Amino acid sequence: MLILTCPCCGVTGEETEFHAGGEAHIKRFGPGSDDEQFHSYMFAKENAKGVHFERWRHNNGCGKWFHAARCTTTLEVFGTYSAQTYEPPKEIKDKISARRPGWSWREFA
C-alpha cells in the first residue's frame, strides 16, 4: 500500500485517503489544436515500469491536487509536491537519482 503525504495540508495517509488522477506533467493543448496534438494528450502516456510522476487528489482531506514521484514496481514514494509546478523539484530528482542511477522520464533526469 502507498503511503502519501499531502504537500498542501501535511497529512500523511494510506492511498485510500487519496485519489489517483493519472500521469503528471502532460502538456495540454487548448482550442485550435490539431488532431495529432489532441491524440498525444489523450492517448500517448508513459505508463512506465519504474519511476513515474502522477497526479493525486487528497479526497478525504483538503481536496487539493498534488504530484507524487513513485516507483511503479516497488511502490516506493520519493516525494510529493505542489501541482502548480512545471517539473519535479530538484531534491526529489536527486533522491530518485541516488536510488536509481541512470533513470529518466520524459525530459526529466
Beta strands, then each sheet from edge to edge (+ up, - down):
strand 1: 3-5
strand 2: 12-14
strand 3: 19-23
strand 4: 51-57
strand 5: 65-71
strand 6: 77-82
sheet 1: 1+ 2-
sheet 2: 3+ 4- 5+ 6-
end
